[in-house]
Amino acid sequence: MKMQKVSWMLVAVMVGAIAGVFGLAAEGPSEGGAKRADRALERTRKMVRMLDDVYKSAVVLITDKYVNDENDFPAGSAAIALFTAVKEKNWHEVKLLDVSGEPYNDENVAKDEFEKEAVGQMKAGNAYFDRVEKRDDGRYLRAATALPVVLEKCVMCHDNYKQAKPGQAIGMLSYTLKIE
C-alpha cells in the first residue's frame, strides 16, 4: 500500500514538473489568462522567426542554384507562388513587398496601415516590426522583416537595387498569423 502511495506521489510530482517545463502549470485566476496570452504571443513570434528563416533560405538557395540569367524563373516569383499555396491552405499569410519605392511588380506594394508603417520601419533601418491586431475571430500577429540584397544575382532583374547600401532593406516579408 505504501509503495502504491509513493508511486502516485512520484507520478504527481513528475506531472507537475513536466507541466512546469512546458508552461502548463496552474495559474491564479487573475493572471492566468494574461500569462497564457503572453506565451501564445511569444510562440507566434517564434514561429515568425522560424518561417522567416525558412522562406529567406529558400529564396537564397533558389537564386544561388537555379537563377543564372534573366530568362530563368525568379526566386521571388517562386516565393510568391509558395506564399499563395500557404495562404490557400489557411496556414498563415505572408507577402513579399517592396521597400525601395520601385516595385518589380505593382502588386507588391504596401496596402494597409500596418504594411505602410512597416515599410517606414524598414526604411529607417529596422529589421523587424510587429503589432498585435484584434479581429472578430481572435488576435493576430502582424510582423514584417527586412529583405536586403544578399546576392549579386539579385540585381540581374532588379537594376535599381545596385544603389542599395549593404544591409539596406529593398523589400520585406509581411506576415499575418493567428495567435493561438
C-alpha positions in Angstrom: 0.0 0.0 0.0 2.8 2.4 0.9 4.6 1.6 -2.4 1.4 2.4 -4.4 1.0 5.7 -2.5 4.7 6.6 -3.2 4.2 5.7 -6.8 1.2 8.0 -7.2 3.1 10.8 -5.4 6.0 10.3 -7.7 3.7 10.5 -10.7 2.1 13.7 -9.4 5.5 15.3 -8.9 6.6 14.2 -12.4 3.4 15.5 -14.0 3.8 18.8 -12.1 7.5 19.1 -13.2 6.6 18.4 -16.8 3.7 20.8 -16.7 6.1 23.5 -15.3 8.7 22.8 -18.0 6.1 23.1 -20.8 4.3 26.1 -19.3 1.2 24.2 -18.3 1.3 24.7 -14.6 -1.9 26.1 -13.0 -2.0 29.9 -12.6 -4.1 32.2 -10.4 -7.4 33.3 -11.9 -6.4 36.9 -12.2 -3.2 36.5 -14.1 -3.5 33.1 -15.7 -5.2 34.3 -18.9 -2.7 37.1 -19.4 0.3 34.8 -18.9 -1.2 32.2 -21.3 -1.8 35.1 -23.8 1.7 36.3 -23.5 3.1 32.8 -24.0 0.9 32.4 -27.1 2.2 35.7 -28.5 5.8 34.7 -27.8 5.2 31.3 -29.5 3.7 33.1 -32.5 6.7 35.5 -32.7 9.0 32.4 -32.6 7.0 30.9 -35.4 7.5 34.0 -37.5 11.3 33.9 -36.9 11.3 30.2 -38.0 9.2 30.9 -41.1 11.3 33.9 -41.9 14.5 31.8 -41.8 12.9 29.0 -43.9 11.5 31.4 -46.6 14.6 33.5 -46.9 16.9 30.5 -47.0 14.7 29.0 -49.8 14.9 32.2 -51.9 18.6 32.5 -51.5 19.1 28.8 -52.4 16.9 29.0 -55.5 18.6 32.2 -56.6 22.1 30.7 -56.0 21.5 27.3 -57.6 18.9 27.9 -60.3 18.9 31.6 -61.4 21.7 32.1 -63.9 20.3 34.7 -66.3 17.3 36.9 -66.8 15.3 34.1 -68.5 15.3 31.8 -65.5 12.3 31.7 -63.2 13.0 34.3 -60.5 13.2 33.1 -56.9 10.8 36.0 -55.9 8.2 34.5 -58.2 8.7 31.1 -56.7 8.3 32.6 -53.2 5.1 34.3 -54.2 3.7 31.0 -55.6 4.7 29.3 -52.3 3.1 32.1 -50.2 -0.1 31.8 -52.3 -0.3 28.0 -51.6 0.3 28.5 -47.9 -2.5 31.1 -47.7 -4.9 28.9 -49.7 -4.3 26.1 -47.1 -5.2 28.5 -44.3 -1.9 28.2 -42.6 -1.0 31.9 -42.5 -0.4 34.8 -44.8 2.9 36.1 -46.0 3.6 38.7 -48.7 6.7 39.8 -50.5 6.5 43.6 -50.5 8.7 46.4 -52.0 10.5 48.9 -49.7 12.7 50.5 -52.4 9.9 52.6 -53.9 10.4 50.9 -57.3 8.5 47.6 -57.1 9.3 44.9 -59.6 5.5 44.1 -59.6 2.9 46.7 -58.8 1.0 44.2 -56.7 4.0 44.0 -54.3 3.3 47.3 -52.5 2.1 48.1 -49.0 -1.6 48.3 -49.0 -2.9 48.6 -45.4 -1.9 50.7 -42.4 0.4 48.1 -40.9 2.3 47.4 -44.1 2.8 51.1 -44.8 4.1 51.6 -41.3 6.3 48.6 -41.6 7.8 50.0 -44.8 8.7 53.1 -42.9 10.3 51.0 -40.2 12.4 49.1 -42.7 13.5 52.3 -44.4 14.5 53.6 -41.0 16.9 50.6 -40.7 14.8 48.3 -38.5 15.0 44.6 -39.5 11.8 43.6 -37.6 8.5 45.3 -36.8 5.3 43.8 -35.4 1.9 44.6 -34.0 -1.0 42.6 -32.4 -4.4 43.1 -34.0 -7.7 42.1 -32.6 -10.3 40.7 -35.0 -13.7 39.1 -34.6 -12.2 35.6 -34.5 -9.2 36.3 -32.3 -5.8 38.0 -32.0 -3.4 38.1 -34.9 0.3 38.9 -35.0 1.3 41.2 -37.9 5.0 41.1 -38.4 7.4 42.4 -41.1 11.0 41.5 -41.7 13.6 43.3 -43.8 14.9 41.9 -47.1 18.3 43.3 -48.1 20.2 42.4 -51.3 22.2 39.3 -50.3 23.4 38.1 -53.7 24.9 39.8 -56.7 22.4 37.9 -58.9 19.6 39.9 -57.4 20.5 42.9 -59.5 20.1 40.9 -62.7 16.3 41.5 -62.6 16.4 44.4 -60.2 18.7 47.0 -61.6 17.5 49.6 -59.1 19.0 47.5 -56.3 22.5 48.4 -57.4 22.3 51.6 -55.4 21.3 49.8 -52.2 23.8 50.0 -49.4 24.9 46.7 -47.7 22.2 45.6 -45.4 19.7 48.1 -46.6 16.1 46.8 -47.0 14.9 46.8 -50.6 11.9 44.6 -49.6 10.2 43.0 -46.7 8.1 40.0 -45.8 4.8 40.8 -44.2 3.3 38.1 -42.0 -0.2 37.6 -40.6 -0.5 34.7 -38.1 -3.4 33.9 -35.7 -2.2 33.9 -32.1 -3.3 30.5 -30.7 
